[in-house]
């Protein structure tokens, strides 16, 4: 078995931890039967009772508030503060399974946890571990679950006190890490059909765009559902002043006149980990310039190629925007080449990019 990740040179080692402790027990606030309720079921209640039951989440290993435990044993109260007010910060991290190597490659975990710390600082939270400790906790969660597929990891730091009142001060917090097998979040082969959403990106003056705040994703959900229900695959969101910001949950690059163009961080984008990786690949592997500048909506209609990117989306070509074809309506040459290089790197198949990932087993 591979040793725990030891961080940068000179940093202390952290053990992957002792054998699994007993299951964590926590309190779930229940609702007592009202004295005037009856056992007779209404037509509506009977219909709900006969409805198909939701899929039960696998009882995987998770990390929660200092202990490893099973998913089904972790209980959250109905009055949990973050559930009501969206006061949490989180990350999405991928690990890629390579069947030839029989190895799971954890992608850019230190960069994600560094961003989580910045998000926490903005929201006045205290992340209870060092980056090195967080990486090793993640590795331990993955090892305990013995995943042999692509995996998505969710670290979440949130206000956990069970009380009413909108605030960030004088309130308790909880921290968790869980992981699930996970395939493609969006189409990455045939290309996406997108629409420019009627919903605008929340400006940094209202809600910090560079922090990955749970409550901010209500805007993403509005844009995504609007696009899907209108027959599109994904949404592209503008800033309040009408410049292109990002997808519903992805950064954006367009290719125009031999250069990649991407919105700057001042256009209310999330400063993406994948975006940073791609900027490096574009310069080093494709030999093309990357320009960070504001993009007008109609440039999406006239560019040569377009793509969305992110930990979830990976590298996703866009072939249509607002019923207008992008380029020739097919996956672009540069986008395809970039995608091939990226997937080779994240699966541990490209020696020059071995520092992108950490082997789990």
Backbone torsions as a table, in degrees:
resi	resn	phi	psi	omega
1	UNK	NA	139.5	-179.8
2	UNK	-65.4	148.8	177.8
3	UNK	-71.5	159.0	175.8
4	UNK	-58.9	151.3	174.9
5	UNK	-63.6	128.7	-173.3
6	UNK	-101.1	6.8	176.4
7	UNK	75.7	-169.4	179.0
8	UNK	-66.2	161.3	-178.6
9	UNK	-54.6	135.8	177.9
10	UNK	91.3	-9.0	-179.0
11	UNK	-85.7	152.5	-178.4
12	UNK	-69.0	150.6	177.7
13	UNK	-83.8	148.2	176.5
14	UNK	-121.0	125.1	178.1
15	UNK	-62.9	147.5	177.6
16	UNK	-67.5	-8.9	173.9
17	UNK	110.0	162.2	-178.8
18	UNK	-77.2	175.3	176.0
19	UNK	-56.5	160.8	-173.8
20	UNK	-55.6	126.8	176.0
21	UNK	-75.7	171.3	177.5
22	UNK	-57.4	156.5	-178.2
23	UNK	-59.3	139.5	178.2
24	UNK	-76.7	132.9	175.4
25	UNK	-109.9	133.8	178.8
26	UNK	-137.5	166.9	-174.5
27	UNK	-91.9	132.2	172.8
28	UNK	-110.6	122.2	179.6
29	UNK	-68.5	122.4	179.1
30	UNK	-101.0	167.5	177.9
31	UNK	-111.8	121.3	179.2
32	UNK	-74.4	148.9	177.0
33	UNK	-65.8	132.8	177.2
34	UNK	-70.3	140.2	-175.0
35	UNK	-61.5	-18.6	-176.7
36	UNK	-100.9	1.3	176.7
37	UNK	-75.9	155.7	178.7
38	UNK	-118.2	167.7	178.4
39	UNK	-87.7	-7.3	-179.9
40	UNK	-70.0	132.8	-178.2
41	UNK	-95.6	133.8	175.3
42	UNK	-74.4	170.3	177.2
43	UNK	-58.7	-42.0	-179.5
44	UNK	-64.5	-43.2	180.0
45	UNK	-64.1	-40.5	178.0
46	UNK	-62.8	-39.1	179.9
47	UNK	-64.1	-41.5	178.9
48	UNK	-65.9	-38.5	-179.4
49	UNK	-64.6	-31.2	-179.4
50	UNK	-87.5	-3.8	-178.6
51	UNK	-69.8	159.5	-179.8
52	UNK	-64.8	131.6	-178.7
53	UNK	-71.8	144.0	178.6
54	UNK	-65.6	156.1	178.6
55	UNK	-66.2	132.4	179.7
56	UNK	-82.9	130.7	179.8
57	UNK	-66.8	138.4	177.3
58	UNK	-57.0	147.0	-177.2
59	UNK	-84.3	63.7	-174.4
60	UNK	-78.4	166.9	172.8
61	UNK	-75.8	138.9	177.4
62	UNK	-137.1	168.5	172.7
63	UNK	-116.1	130.3	-177.8
64	UNK	-146.8	117.0	174.6
65	UNK	48.2	52.1	171.7
66	UNK	91.3	-0.5	-178.3
67	UNK	-136.1	151.0	168.8
68	UNK	-89.6	137.9	179.4
69	UNK	-155.1	-177.5	179.1
70	UNK	-93.7	145.6	-176.1
71	UNK	-51.8	-45.5	-175.4
72	UNK	-72.3	-12.8	-179.4
73	UNK	-92.8	-9.0	-178.8
74	UNK	-90.8	116.4	-176.7
75	UNK	-115.6	138.6	176.6
76	UNK	-117.6	139.7	-179.6
77	UNK	-70.7	151.2	-179.6
78	UNK	-65.1	-22.4	-179.4
79	UNK	-95.7	10.8	179.7
80	UNK	-50.8	125.7	-170.9
81	UNK	-54.0	-47.3	-176.0
82	UNK	-65.4	-27.7	178.6
83	UNK	-63.9	-30.9	-176.7
84	UNK	-93.6	-30.9	-169.7
85	UNK	-119.3	1.2	177.8
86	UNK	66.8	27.1	-175.4
87	UNK	-95.5	75.5	176.7
88	UNK	-148.2	160.1	172.4
89	UNK	-128.0	148.2	-172.8
90	UNK	-150.3	173.7	173.7
91	UNK	-135.9	159.7	169.0
92	UNK	-123.5	121.7	-176.4
93	UNK	-125.7	142.2	177.0
94	UNK	-109.7	150.7	167.4
95	UNK	-128.3	134.2	-173.9
96	UNK	-109.9	128.7	178.8
97	UNK	-85.6	130.5	174.2
98	UNK	-112.6	103.7	-175.1
99	UNK	-64.9	-29.9	179.3
100	UNK	-67.9	-39.5	179.8
101	UNK	-87.3	-13.2	-171.3
102	UNK	50.6	48.4	-176.5
103	UNK	-135.7	142.4	175.7
104	UNK	-104.2	124.1	-175.1
105	UNK	-106.0	114.4	-179.7
106	UNK	-83.9	119.6	-169.5
107	UNK	-93.8	120.4	167.8
108	UNK	52.9	37.3	-178.5
109	UNK	-61.1	-44.4	179.1
110	UNK	-59.4	-40.9	180.0
111	UNK	-63.4	-39.3	179.0
112	UNK	-66.7	-42.0	-178.4
113	UNK	-72.7	-29.6	173.2
114	UNK	-64.5	-40.2	177.9
115	UNK	-68.3	-37.3	176.5
116	UNK	-59.7	-39.4	179.4
117	UNK	-64.9	-40.0	177.9
118	UNK	-65.5	-41.4	176.5
119	UNK	-60.6	-43.4	-179.6
120	UNK	-62.4	-41.0	-179.4
121	UNK	-62.9	-42.3	178.2
122	UNK	-60.0	-39.2	-177.2
123	UNK	-90.7	7.9	177.5
124	UNK	64.5	35.3	175.4
125	UNK	-103.0	159.0	174.6
126	UNK	-113.6	112.6	177.0
127	UNK	-76.0	121.1	-165.3
128	UNK	-81.4	13.8	-179.4
129	UNK	-144.8	157.9	171.2
130	UNK	-73.2	165.1	176.9
131	UNK	-60.0	-41.5	179.1
132	UNK	-61.0	-43.9	178.5
133	UNK	-63.1	-41.4	-179.9
134	UNK	-63.7	-40.0	177.2
135	UNK	-61.9	-45.1	-178.0
136	UNK	-70.4	-33.2	173.8
137	UNK	-63.7	-39.9	178.4
138	UNK	-64.6	-45.0	177.8
139	UNK	-59.2	-40.6	-179.7
140	UNK	-66.1	-40.1	176.3
141	UNK	-60.0	-44.1	-179.5
142	UNK	-65.9	-42.3	-179.6
143	UNK	-65.1	-42.5	-179.5
144	UNK	-62.1	-33.0	-178.8
145	UNK	-86.3	-12.1	176.5
146	UNK	51.6	45.6	179.4
147	UNK	-65.1	138.3	172.1
148	UNK	-131.2	53.8	177.5
149	UNK	-160.3	171.3	173.4
150	UNK	-63.0	142.7	-172.0
151	UNK	-132.1	146.6	172.8
152	UNK	-114.6	131.3	-176.7
153	UNK	-113.8	133.6	-179.5
154	UNK	-120.6	103.3	166.7
155	UNK	-86.4	139.8	-177.2
156	UNK	-143.6	125.3	175.7
157	UNK	-115.5	124.4	-170.4
158	UNK	-147.1	158.9	176.1
159	UNK	-73.6	124.0	-168.2
160	UNK	-114.1	-8.0	179.6
161	UNK	-60.7	144.8	-179.0
162	UNK	-100.3	82.5	-178.0
163	UNK	-157.6	158.1	179.8
164	UNK	-91.6	139.0	176.9
165	UNK	141.8	121.4	-178.5
166	UNK	-81.8	115.5	176.9
167	UNK	-173.1	170.6	175.5
168	UNK	-116.7	-14.5	-176.8
169	UNK	-96.2	156.7	176.0
170	UNK	52.5	54.5	-178.7
171	UNK	-148.4	146.5	-178.1
172	UNK	-81.5	160.1	-178.7
173	UNK	-130.6	155.6	171.8
174	UNK	-129.4	155.8	179.5
175	UNK	-135.7	137.3	-179.4
176	UNK	-141.4	159.1	170.9
177	UNK	-136.7	124.0	170.7
178	UNK	-132.0	164.2	-176.8
179	UNK	-142.4	145.7	179.6
180	UNK	-139.1	148.4	170.0
181	UNK	-58.5	139.2	-171.3
182	UNK	-153.1	128.1	177.3
183	UNK	-95.9	-137.2	-178.8
184	UNK	-80.9	134.1	177.9
185	UNK	-78.9	-39.6	174.8
186	UNK	-133.6	169.3	178.7
187	UNK	-62.4	130.1	-179.3
188	UNK	-120.9	-0.8	-177.3
189	UNK	-108.4	-57.4	-175.0
190	UNK	-81.0	-16.3	-179.5
191	UNK	102.7	149.8	-177.6
192	UNK	-98.0	146.7	170.0
193	UNK	-105.4	119.5	-173.0
194	UNK	-117.3	159.6	170.6
195	UNK	-127.8	150.6	171.9
196	UNK	-80.7	120.1	-173.2
197	UNK	-71.1	151.4	171.6
198	UNK	-76.6	-16.5	177.3
199	UNK	-85.0	135.3	-179.0
200	UNK	-96.3	153.3	177.3
201	UNK	-65.0	133.5	177.6
202	UNK	-64.2	125.5	-177.1
203	UNK	-72.5	154.9	-179.0
204	UNK	-61.2	-25.3	178.5
205	UNK	-70.4	-18.5	-179.7
206	UNK	-103.1	-41.4	-179.7
207	UNK	-149.2	127.0	-171.7
208	UNK	-59.3	112.5	-176.7
209	UNK	-68.2	-31.5	-176.4
210	UNK	-85.5	1.1	172.2
211	UNK	-103.2	138.9	-179.1
212	UNK	-90.6	80.6	-173.9
213	UNK	-95.3	133.9	-176.1
214	UNK	-58.2	-44.9	-176.2
215	UNK	-63.2	-26.6	-179.2
216	UNK	-66.2	-21.0	-175.8
217	UNK	-79.1	-0.6	169.3
218	UNK	-62.9	-39.5	176.9
219	UNK	-64.6	-39.5	177.4
220	UNK	-63.0	-40.7	-179.6
221	UNK	-65.6	-39.8	177.7
222	UNK	-61.1	-45.7	-178.2
223	UNK	-68.0	-41.9	-178.4
224	UNK	-64.5	-47.2	-179.3
225	UNK	-65.9	-38.4	177.0
226	UNK	-58.5	-44.5	-179.3
227	UNK	-67.2	-48.4	-178.6
228	UNK	-61.9	-42.7	-177.7
229	UNK	-73.6	-16.2	174.5
230	UNK	-91.5	1.4	176.8
231	UNK	97.0	9.2	179.5
232	UNK	-102.0	165.9	179.8
233	UNK	-86.5	-32.5	-172.0
234	UNK	-155.7	161.9	179.1
235	UNK	-108.6	149.4	168.5
236	UNK	-116.9	130.8	-171.2
237	UNK	-111.2	138.0	177.7
238	UNK	-97.4	158.1	171.6
239	UNK	-73.7	171.3	-179.6
240	UNK	-64.4	-23.2	177.8
241	UNK	-95.8	9.5	169.8
242	UNK	93.5	7.7	175.1
243	UNK	-90.6	154.3	178.1
244	UNK	-66.2	130.9	177.8
245	UNK	-106.0	-66.5	-176.8
246	UNK	-168.0	-176.3	171.8
247	UNK	-79.3	-171.8	178.8
248	UNK	-62.0	-33.3	177.3
249	UNK	-152.4	38.3	-176.9
250	UNK	-145.2	151.0	168.2
251	UNK	-80.8	169.3	-172.3
252	UNK	-135.3	139.8	170.5
253	UNK	-128.7	139.4	167.4
254	UNK	-120.2	154.2	178.4
255	UNK	-114.0	123.4	-176.9
256	UNK	-145.6	125.7	177.9
257	UNK	53.6	43.4	173.9
258	UNK	78.0	14.9	178.5
259	UNK	-135.8	147.8	172.3
260	UNK	-86.9	134.2	178.9
261	UNK	-123.4	134.1	-180.0
262	UNK	-138.9	143.8	179.5
263	UNK	-59.4	145.4	178.7
264	UNK	-75.6	165.9	-179.8
265	UNK	-63.9	-20.8	179.8
266	UNK	-80.1	-0.7	173.9
267	UNK	-99.0	36.1	171.0
268	UNK	61.3	35.8	176.4
269	UNK	-91.5	157.6	165.0
270	UNK	-78.1	131.8	-178.6
271	UNK	-75.3	93.5	-168.2
272	UNK	-74.7	140.0	174.3
273	UNK	-67.0	-44.5	179.0
274	UNK	-66.5	-38.2	176.5
275	UNK	-55.4	-44.7	179.2
276	UNK	-64.3	-41.4	177.7
277	UNK	-61.5	-43.3	-177.6
278	UNK	-67.8	-36.9	177.3
279	UNK	-58.1	-41.5	177.0
280	UNK	-64.9	-43.5	179.8
281	UNK	-64.9	-41.1	-179.0
282	UNK	-60.4	-43.2	-178.6
283	UNK	-74.1	-44.7	-172.3
284	UNK	-83.5	-37.4	-175.0
285	UNK	-97.4	-41.6	-179.4
286	UNK	-90.4	-18.2	179.4
287	UNK	68.0	29.1	-178.3
288	UNK	-113.7	150.8	178.4
289	UNK	-74.9	153.9	173.7
290	UNK	-119.2	122.8	-178.8
291	UNK	-111.0	124.9	175.8
292	UNK	-100.7	108.2	-179.3
293	UNK	-155.0	165.5	176.7
294	UNK	-66.6	144.2	-178.9
295	UNK	-119.6	130.3	175.4
296	UNK	-80.1	155.3	-178.2
297	UNK	-57.0	-45.4	-174.4
298	UNK	-70.9	-15.3	174.2
299	UNK	-65.4	-27.0	176.5
300	UNK	-63.8	-27.6	-177.9
301	UNK	-82.6	-19.0	-172.6
302	UNK	-117.3	0.3	-179.0
303	UNK	-73.6	167.1	-177.9
304	UNK	-83.8	-39.5	177.4
305	UNK	-145.3	160.3	-178.8
306	UNK	-149.2	141.4	177.2
307	UNK	-147.5	154.7	171.3
308	UNK	-110.9	150.0	-178.9
309	UNK	-147.4	156.2	178.3
310	UNK	169.7	171.1	178.4
311	UNK	-58.3	-45.4	177.9
312	UNK	-72.5	-50.5	-175.3
313	UNK	-73.9	-23.0	-176.6
314	UNK	63.6	-121.8	175.3
315	UNK	-120.6	105.6	-170.8
316	UNK	-116.5	111.1	179.7
317	UNK	-67.4	146.6	174.5
318	UNK	-114.2	127.5	-177.1
319	UNK	-112.2	-7.2	-178.9
320	UNK	-155.6	139.1	174.9
321	UNK	-133.2	124.6	179.0
322	UNK	51.6	44.0	178.5
323	UNK	63.8	22.7	174.1
324	UNK	-117.0	130.0	-178.1
325	UNK	-69.6	144.9	173.7
326	UNK	-96.5	123.1	-176.6
327	UNK	60.3	-125.3	179.0
328	UNK	-95.0	10.9	178.2
329	UNK	81.6	9.5	178.3
330	UNK	-123.3	168.4	177.5
331	UNK	-61.0	127.3	-175.0
332	UNK	-71.7	157.9	-177.0
333	UNK	-62.5	-47.4	-178.7
334	UNK	-69.2	-37.8	178.4
335	UNK	-62.7	-43.3	179.7
336	UNK	-63.8	-42.6	179.2
337	UNK	-64.7	-42.4	179.2
338	UNK	-63.2	-40.9	178.9
339	UNK	-62.3	-44.4	-179.9
340	UNK	-61.3	-43.4	179.9
341	UNK	-65.1	-42.8	-177.7
342	UNK	-61.9	-48.2	-176.8
343	UNK	-69.2	-30.2	173.7
344	UNK	-64.4	-39.0	-178.1
345	UNK	-70.8	-45.0	-174.1
346	UNK	-72.0	-20.9	177.5
347	UNK	-94.6	12.0	174.2
348	UNK	73.1	26.2	-176.8
349	UNK	-101.1	-3.1	-177.9
350	UNK	-120.0	104.8	-174.5
351	UNK	-53.9	-36.0	-176.3
352	UNK	-67.8	-16.3	179.2
353	UNK	-114.3	24.2	-178.4
354	UNK	-64.7	-21.0	178.6
355	UNK	-76.4	-5.9	175.2
356	UNK	-69.0	-31.6	-170.3
357	UNK	-124.7	162.5	174.6
358	UNK	-122.2	124.5	178.1
359	UNK	-68.3	135.6	-176.4
360	UNK	-88.2	-39.0	-175.7
361	UNK	-105.3	NA	NA
